[in-house]
Amino acid sequence: MEKISTNSSATMLLPALAIAGTVFTWSSSFAAIGYALREIAPLPLASIRFAIAAVFALAWIAWRRPRSFLPRDYFTLALCGLLGIAGYNVFLNSGQATVSAGAAGFIVNTQPIFMVLIAVLFLKEKFSRWSWVGTLLGFAGVAVIAAGQPGGLAFGTGSTLIVLAAACAAVYSALQRPVCTRAKPLDVTAYVIIAGAIALMPWLPAGVSQAVNARPDTWLMVLFLAIGPGIIGQSCWTYALKNFGAARAGQFLYLIPTCSIGIAWLLLGEIPQGNTIIGGVLALGGVIVVNSWGRR
């Protein structure tokens, strides 16, 4: 009985740690991106960040030599890299050129809404009535924040670009989950990072040129983005998806805004505005509804 209890605790602890790793690293990424954008343009930044991450991913693949993938999985992994790495970071970095790091952390959390829709419609996961109420409440929160950004919610503004980044991430999360049932999360993450780095290669020369002329602290931010949110965060997220499912795992992403606002305040000196606070309360209220009444 003692052995069973120990195994059960470990089984519960690892997914919880994966969620914590995802939330912390991805929360930090918004402030780090905002800092690095002072000297490196959005698309070159995304390219050099994942070129560095791809070096580690290639080393992992060379060491592991995974053989658990089916032939069709490689197309899925390539698509995941195109959407979840290249598409997400192109839209997010471009959007953050005009949207504050803290607000970007809130706006990108339209991702759980997209994930729920995809999980219910295509993965046949269940979602209760109260869960839908909480999800819509969370969406209302990010809408309030986005409306306060330059240009409001008009198409083509930074806010809209970040919402598009969230949609890319949601599709990527749903696509990779079936692959995770056959392969190890770290193997999946490695291939996705490599595919994303390849898609971003057109901007790599500019990224290298701008990074060479950047200050050492900017370089540290680029390295952090490659290793923290890029490698550790993506690996933790893949593990969380495998254990919680797309719809449920997506709800934990609502924990990111509070962390990102605090980090942006400390690192960039961005003081939260009134609409950001109101929207944050609504978004966090949605999390409470989903994780209390929504689970009954």
Salt bridges, closest charged atoms under 4 A:
GLU39 OE1 - ARG215 NE 3.88
ASP73 OD1 - ARG182 NH2 2.47
GLU125 OE2 - ARG177 NH1 3.45
ASP187 OD2 - ARG64 NH2 2.70
ASP217 OD1 - ARG215 NE 3.25
